[in-house]
Amino acid sequence: MRKIILILGFFLISLYGISQPSTISNHNNNSQLITSLDGYKWKMKMMLPGEGIKHGLNELPPGDIETLVWNPAKVPGDVYTDLWKVGAIEDPYFGRNSVKAQWVMQYEWWYSVQFKVNQDLSDKVARLDFESVDHECDIWLNGHFIGSHKGSFSSFSFDVNDAIQTNKHWLKATNMLVIRLAPPPQVNAKVAGLKTPWFGDYWRDLIPFGITGSIDLVFTGKSRILDVYAKPNVVSEKKASVTFEIEVENTEKVAKEKNITISFKGKNFNGKQQTVSFKKLLQPGKQVVKKEIEVDNPQLWWPWDLGKPNLYEAKVSLDDGKINQDFKEITYGLRKVEMAWNPGFTKDEVSFPRTTMINGKKIFIRSACWGGPPDIFVGRTSEEKYRKLIALAKEANMNNIRIFGWHPPEIPLFYKLCNEQGISVWQDIIPLGTGNIPRDPELLERIYQEGENVIKNRRNNPSIIMMEGGEEMLLRASDAQYANNFLKTLGKRYQGMVDLPYVPDSPLTCHVSQEAGYKPKEAVHALAYFYGMGKKPMEDWYKSLDYPIVPELAITSVPNVESLKKFIPENELWPPGPSWGHHWADLDRLRIQNFDAFGDEKKGSLQEFVNATQDAQGIIFQLSIEHFRRNKPRTSGVALCHFITYWPDMKWGMIDNYLQPKRSFEYVKTAYQPVLVNLNFAKRRWLNSETFKGQFWIVNDFYKKYKNCKVSYSILDDNNKVLKKSSFEVNKIEENSSKQFFELEANVLKNVEKNFYVNMELTDENGAILSSNEYMFLIGNKKEAAEKFKKMGEQIRARNEVYSYGNYYRFFEQYTGESTKPLESKRDTIKTRGFK
C-alpha cells in the first residue's frame, strides 16, 4: 500500500543487495532505507491537560519498561478506537454511546513506542517523517524535545541525529519516541481548514483526534531528496514531456556536486525505460532542481470510460560518484486537464467554464460525494474497505468521486486505487465547510500552508482533475468580500503548486455569493427537495433545475435491516426509537418521501419501511440524473450526495458503513450507464382515462458511434401483464451525445389498478445489449397527491418552528410529552410520531 519498507540491519541489506545511504549503489537496484513505526507496537496513557509534562512522561528513559503497562494502541489510528478496543469506552457507533464518550476529548493522550537502531550514523542523516497527526502534538525522542505540530492533514518531519541512540548492543540501541496529543479544539472556526468539521447532519458532537498517518524513520546521506513532482506537459496523444521538479537538500555547510539519475517506464503497460543522468552543484540548504524529458511514445492517463488509465513509475536517485545519498520512487500519469464553457449559458449567468476536458476530450462527470473517510475514527478502517468501496464506485458506473469540503483529503491508498481504476477525483483540498474564517494573518498563513502541503503530497496523482476551495463557505459567511478574498488567495496558492482548474466555492448561487460578485447560474446544490420537503413532487422539482453543473444532489434513506441491527439497540428497531434520531434519521421526511414515491408511507413493518426509503432514494436519484444527462452538453456533471458517510447514519449514503449497498445503488448504476436509454415524461401519476406519453432518449458518454441499433420496450401492469410491446430502429447514435429518438403514446391504462411499469432495452446491430432501463408509475391524481404532499410538508415546517432541525426529540413523545395529529402513535412503550 505504501512505499517499500526495509528493516534496519546490515544482514538484510547484504542479503538482498539493497543499497543503503553512503554505500556503493546501482540506480536500478536502489531504494530508500526506511523503518516503519506503524502497527500495534504503540502504547497510550491518559493525563489531565498539562499534567503529563509535570509528571515527566516526556522524560521516560529509552530502555524503560514502564510503558509496557500502558494501554495498547495502534498507529495510524485514533484515540477513540484505541480506547474502545481496550474496553475503556463502549462502541461509539452503537446506539447513543457517542454521547457517553465525550469525556475523552477533555484529556491529553500520550503515545509511546520503543524501537532499535544499530548502525553507524556518522555519514548519514536520520529523520522522522509524520504523515499526519490530528490535530496538535508535541514530540520527544529519548527525552529530547524534537518539535511540535498543528494541522490535521499536513505532513511534517524532524531531523533526529542529535537525539537518536544507535549501538550494536540491543539495550543501548533502544529508543523511546513519545507523543503528546493535546485535547482537540472545541470550536471549528478556530481551526477552519486545519481540522475536519465535526458537525453537520450526519455526525454528533464527538471530536475525532489521534495519530492518523504513518510514522517512518528515514536514513539518507548528507544530501537528500525531499520531494519529486512529475509535472506532465501533454501536447497531443502522441507528443508529451514530463518535467521532474526535484526538491533536494544539502545538509552540509558547503556546496557539493551530486549526480542525479531519473528513470521511468510504464507501470501498468509495457514500455521501454528512459533514463537521464546529470550533475548538479547543490548549495547548502533546500533547492528545487528541474529537468524536462521528452516521453517516447507517450501513453496518456484516461478515466476508464474515455480510455486506459496508463501509469508511469519513476525512480530518482542522488549519489556522490558511486556512493548513494538518497533515492525516491513515485507513480504518476500523463494527462492534461482544461475547462470549457458550457453551451447555452452566458457570462452574465456563470463565472467559470464548468465542462472538464481531459486530454482534449469533454467528459460528463458521473460522480458522488465521497462522504469519507470510510470511518470518522480512522483506526476502524482498513485497506480492504477502501478497495471494496472504489470497486463499488466503478461498478456504479461512476467516473469521478468528489471529496468535498466537509471531509478531509484522502490517504495515499485512495488516490492509488483511483489512479489504477481510472476514476477521476474532484478535490476540495482542505475541509472548509464553514464561513467563519479567522482574520489573524498568522492563522490564515497556516491555512494556506496546510492546503499547499496537501497538494504537494498528492499532485502526482493523475486522478485529481479539479480543485475547489470551500464548501458552502460563502453561503455561511458573515462577510462575503472577506471570505471571497480568502478563497481567491487560496486558489492562487494552490495553482502555484499544480496546474489544475480551481473554483473558489460551491455552490456559488446563494445570495451571499452573488453579493461577492458571482452569477445566478453558477452551480446548484440540489438539496431543496429534502430540506423543503413537500413543496414540489420529485418530477416538478428536478425538472426545474437548469445549471451547468450539480456538485450535490442529496436524497435520504435508511440502511439495510441487517446493518441497522449492528448499531441500533434491539428494543429501538421498530417502531423507531431515539437511537434512530441520534443517527440522523429524519422520520418525517423519510415517510413523506415514501408517499411521494409510492403513494404510501410504507410503515407496515421495518423491512417494508427500509426498502421503501432506499427505493425512493434510488428513484429520485435515477430520475434526476437522467434529467441532467439529457441536458448535456449544457449540463456537464452531477455528484450525488453521498456515496458513503463516515459512520452508521440514516441519512445520505447509498453504501452503508458496513459496506452494504442500499437498493438505491442499483438505480444509480442504471442511471450512470455510459450509454443510457431513458424515458422523459411529464409526471409519475396518471389517471386511468389518460393516454400515457413519454419520449425515448439515448445518452452516449463514450467517444464511439453506434449504427443500426434498436430499442425494444414494453408496458406492464401490477400483475406483470403486458399492456403494450413494441420497438423502433435507431439508425445512428453519435459519440458523446444526448438526443431524443421517439415519442411514445399508449392508451393502455384503463384497467390498471395501482402501478404500471415501462421496461426498455437498447441493442446494437449484432443484438448485444448496450443499455437497459425501467420505470414505475402510479395510477392516481397528481394534483390531489401534490396537495397532500404539500400539507405533509407544512406539518414538518410547523414542527420545526418549535424544535430545531438537529433536535430529534421532536419525533418522540416520551421526550416532549405531546403529540401532533395526525402524526401521533398509538403504541404505549416507544411512542414515535407517525409510526404504529
Steps between C-alpha positions, in 0.01 A plus 500: 500500500782738572863537403735205546580448868847370583603367838815653642798273526807414296394136474190568290675772303778268393264205451273678253757730343311820581714811517480702817615863509876550468560162336597412143178489304336425169208725407267219388556295817478793736250575774444732792591360840188531711377350823127521548385568855140409412305220658386369837834561674377828648375575854269778625423675830244761612601812690325815611591794275848626591571219744700269273804729489469581871527130577788449255344273237708683241819402682449124509841328453538320164527150642243546776232231518237717672310554176441125479205545738347787307200408286579350158445723198542502124653749257351618268184519705300716735444540872139377508570176316795424726282559807213296358730206433630497859147532644531854634199618298208327335481490122432865405319385185237301692181660625575829671833394644678790332348730764652284775848539349511880501728499804783367279550833326555683829836328563845485347619162376858376503625249244835321514697247299842339544721408205862406441772649276832316469692665218764771473344843423823696463446566127121483501198708598217341697156652460157428645223549242143550622225458241231665715401560861155625594522773618772623740801315634833535679775244437797373700767247406699354789398793719610757240224734381514485121200711403128581493239506227147628442286404200320176426600439137850634447803277514802608702851379583775541758871417474594289800875431479556691824235303688515149359690217666685248288713208616555136413405409857121455508438696821715797402334492157152546650320827431184641657270720290232680702217707352258717693162558335334815627126494567330576168381855429137561590413779254539419131525864395832513685643217287313543172688316226737346755262236636199310367170662609341280765149629440240468226188290466673162507711519817469590869728706722789260550818657367741249341874521560802273494821406317319453170790444260812289474826575680829403334861517605694588185878483449673692220842633416597859570311601186144382464189507285205664674242487220460405135224647283455361150327788324346384172486706182263335252504657155300226332434128535831438322716777646572562869779584739539488875685751715645348813506757777732349761522668838838417652683605813871521562538479880869589489634854527678500164380448143529144370479366145270199476378265229124483443358209304139482382343194341140423416295237321144378477362365826188330366600469135809384312737773395870564465673654801640850451796613709669839537802583722653840567719682752377781724686724745285502812527807717454463877132473592189423296462558126293373207670338201294483177553268205266471201505171307320422175297180536545238229165368373301656787210304648249740652292451815126497433187450710379145436216605269730704274798267477759314707633637831865466400751562778875555510745406773798733551816449704724788602836444667756737643861386529850629553707314243406141570382567853122505551356802682125455458237346277130557436238321295168646384205406279346758267295535182507711186181696459388854423199660669322803358157657549255600227196727521164328522296582188175684560616701801620857462778662700230709668368173643821316591854601594692182421524241224367180657555234233803288577725407210755222548765473229277711276183293548193629683376276778162495673577462871302206645593542863405472865629680807731260682370595846806338653742382621322165527508550879522828688712302746776406260622218722190304399556509128716270289657451159229243427231765555665742260544234233139388522362855496699605194391177327137582583540853364617361168225237505252788536642640172648803675792663322566748782497533877458839664682557830319805625570751771331334794753218485879465501730434206543128462789265578750387232322166450180674388676690220705196404179301446336786307811533283495129421126474440474813287269684739565874504488706820331836553693629801417760760858527622438556872168493688355851502137426581462822698474866416676605819855555382742658750641847437830440675768515221714236671210254519398576140854423387481166682181416306665588169805290585283206606331505161831527317636204696193292411545578130874439509450151640227409250578682176665201328162324493356539149154419635476848659353715223346803672529697822257697713565731791195496725178309548191715564747743651362818347152373582592527870732801483412810700740706287469397135789708368743390770415132446521540123841668518621215719377241247660685208834516681467132584450423131811694398703311758360167382562567133856597583546138604317319220350590164136404553166683469380671818158625610487698826185355658192289447217567416557877438129556428391629843432868567831535687692367199317740273585782742863395452458537123410151380217432255154344552558178300847394620409159637230354721499295815187303424385466860166684490290186453619365835528820704184646346313170510143531378539812288530319165456135396825348381439539127402867532805566716773344289355632174534854636878464534705643213866557591837432339604257776348340812759452776242350739176310451377376838226249584471305825440135589546239775765221497408135455328321789808280553712813535248673728529214747873570531457853636139537622401332831251219450225671699527809276493331161126519437320724546801731482653594833717799597817343358349548155487873567850501646622348174321773307192318373251772406190293555266766365681547173560129450133405518388801293764421238355148492157647433628702206668192354230241565180675611547328836720573802593128514492462880362147512823346627867580546595316182231672294599842630872445444450367147272789412746767619778342294280462191377857539858625523586295192202618295571867572872454430426320174246746365710802598818356347317424177362854489850649528653256254232576239601864545861443396711676376319791667543310827839334541486300820321392816626377837259309723505574868631255621670182389594412859490671838756455773295329767180293505250780443151502353539778256678545172721211392411231246764267650465455876781494754511120486571511124149384412352669192149629547234422242558852365842385379341306213298804389817709488686225317225506239485879468879525470532251212737671254253412223154557644157447347250698705149641506403862551147554632289775651375325814510175698126484585252435221121463487344188348334724243829653381727403215848428632761715327877519504809550288782249453849646525846351461801649675846388389803601710741285301707637212357228279223502240235229475305411185190293426384472860155414633296597807247244621252594771200364685233640734380266774238514776520392866451137406782509246248493218634657180286798403710605203818371340686653208836616366653761275821531299783738586713549193788683667610604847764770486801494734477709816137591433153536650198482272128428495407221255133400541166631633292245691122517531316203649129484586541196729421618854124439512511186714820559700423499873803648675837502320633442153852457366699586189800280414739570212812362342748644250686250282772549239508371143613157623224474760731564797342702782643850528263625770184403688271702723165487679251729671208470741195726465194546721133515422373809677418866482822700497332822610335336802822318595697824472254673735533221756878509462492875559295465820744239630783744436316775686472268801878453493562873487251566780678247722842640411391843618484347848793258480836576340600295198756290688272434798365150448282526811229632268438145376451343844211576733676365807740796478254776418185384680284599206378362171414667173207361304484331258853383584425361847576138583274252678789296641555544873861384544696697243278775368634607167305756306365365175581132571270232635 
